[in-house]
Amino acid sequence: MTEPKIAALDAAKIWQLFNLGGTVLVSTEHDGKTDMMPASWASPLDYDKVMVVVDKSHYTRKLMDQSEYFALGVASAGILPELLSLGSVSKNADPEKLEKSGMALFTQPGFKIPLARGCSAWAIFKKLPETEELSKKYDLFLGQAVAAWG
């Protein structure tokens, strides 16, 4: 049998091989403060559990560290300009980031977390206990779905 021709890849870029899906909008709320940002490193862990990576430098991350909950919205092409706006500026640099993005936001009864109009689906997750250690080491958040809409 003939061996396939394969090329060596940069091991530091293996994330390009295993990135599991499209862009999601990560949002959270704590003590009346809200934020939302696009993230491409999100994946299911089980039927009702997800993981998402949010770097320490993001304002959204600061709120996620303090909150028990976060939300993911499945972004659609129809909100691409707003999504790009949300991903190109941090609320650390511009406190009016959400308003300036033009993203239409709403909340669902019983939740304060903003959701983006124009997504194809939304889910709110309660952070799992393991998250505290994993977020410090790997910027990784684990959540169990408590509500979902589509």
C-alpha positions in Angstrom: 0.0 0.0 0.0 1.3 3.5 -0.9 1.8 5.9 1.9 -0.2 9.1 1.5 1.8 12.3 0.9 1.4 14.5 4.0 3.0 17.7 5.0 4.3 18.8 8.4 2.2 21.5 10.1 3.1 24.0 12.7 2.1 22.4 16.0 1.3 25.8 17.4 -1.5 26.2 14.9 -3.4 22.9 15.5 -6.4 24.9 16.6 -7.0 25.5 12.9 -7.6 21.8 12.4 -9.9 21.3 15.3 -11.9 24.5 15.6 -15.4 23.0 15.8 -17.9 25.5 14.5 -19.1 28.8 13.5 -19.1 32.0 15.4 -21.3 32.4 18.5 -22.2 35.5 20.4 -21.2 35.2 24.1 -23.1 37.4 26.4 -23.4 37.8 30.2 -24.7 40.1 32.9 -23.5 40.9 36.4 -24.7 43.5 38.8 -26.5 45.5 36.1 -23.5 45.4 33.7 -23.7 43.6 30.4 -21.5 42.7 27.5 -21.5 40.6 24.3 -18.7 39.4 22.1 -18.2 37.0 19.2 -16.3 33.8 19.9 -15.3 31.0 17.6 -14.0 28.6 20.2 -17.3 27.1 21.4 -18.3 23.4 21.3 -20.8 21.0 22.8 -19.5 18.7 25.5 -22.7 16.7 26.0 -26.3 16.9 25.1 -26.9 19.9 27.4 -23.4 21.1 28.1 -21.0 23.4 26.2 -17.5 24.8 26.5 -16.4 28.3 25.3 -13.1 30.0 25.5 -13.0 33.7 26.5 -9.7 35.4 27.0 -8.9 37.3 30.3 -8.4 40.6 28.4 -12.1 40.8 27.4 -14.7 42.8 29.4 -17.1 40.0 28.8 -14.7 37.7 30.6 -14.6 39.9 33.7 -18.4 39.7 33.9 -18.4 36.0 33.2 -16.0 35.5 36.1 -18.5 37.2 38.4 -21.7 35.8 37.1 -23.3 32.4 37.5 -24.6 32.4 33.9 -23.7 33.2 30.3 -25.5 32.9 27.0 -24.5 31.8 23.5 -26.3 32.9 20.4 -25.8 31.1 17.1 -24.9 34.0 14.8 -26.3 34.3 11.3 -25.1 36.1 8.2 -27.8 38.7 8.6 -26.1 40.3 11.6 -22.5 40.2 10.2 -21.9 44.0 10.3 -23.0 44.1 14.0 -21.0 41.0 14.8 -17.9 42.5 13.3 -18.4 45.7 15.3 -18.8 43.8 18.5 -15.6 41.9 17.7 -13.5 44.9 16.8 -13.8 46.9 20.0 -13.7 46.0 23.7 -16.0 47.5 26.2 -12.8 48.0 28.2 -11.9 50.7 25.6 -15.4 51.9 24.7 -18.2 51.6 27.4 -20.8 52.3 24.7 -19.7 49.4 22.6 -23.0 47.6 22.6 -25.0 50.7 21.7 -22.6 51.7 18.9 -22.6 48.2 17.4 -26.2 48.6 16.2 -27.0 45.1 17.5 -30.6 44.9 18.6 -30.8 43.2 22.0 -33.5 41.6 24.0 -33.9 39.5 27.2 -36.1 36.6 27.9 -38.4 36.5 31.0 -36.5 35.4 34.1 -33.1 36.4 32.7 -31.1 39.6 32.6 -28.5 38.4 30.0 -28.8 40.3 26.7 -29.5 38.2 23.6 -28.9 39.4 20.0 -31.8 39.7 17.6 -31.0 38.0 14.3 -29.4 34.8 15.7 -30.8 31.5 14.7 -30.9 30.1 18.2 -30.0 31.1 21.8 -29.2 29.3 25.0 -28.5 30.3 28.6 -26.0 28.3 30.6 -25.2 28.0 34.3 -21.5 27.8 34.8 -20.4 24.4 36.0 -18.3 24.1 39.2 -15.2 23.1 37.3 -15.2 26.4 35.5 -13.4 28.3 38.2 -10.2 26.3 37.9 -10.4 25.8 34.1 -11.0 29.5 33.4 -7.9 30.5 35.4 -5.7 28.0 33.7 -7.2 27.8 30.1 -9.7 30.6 29.7 -12.3 27.8 29.4 -15.9 28.0 30.6 -18.2 25.0 31.0 -21.9 25.5 31.1 -25.1 23.5 31.4 -28.1 24.7 29.5 -31.0 26.0 31.6 -33.0 27.5 28.8 -32.9 27.6 25.0 -34.8 29.1 22.1 -34.7 28.8 18.3 
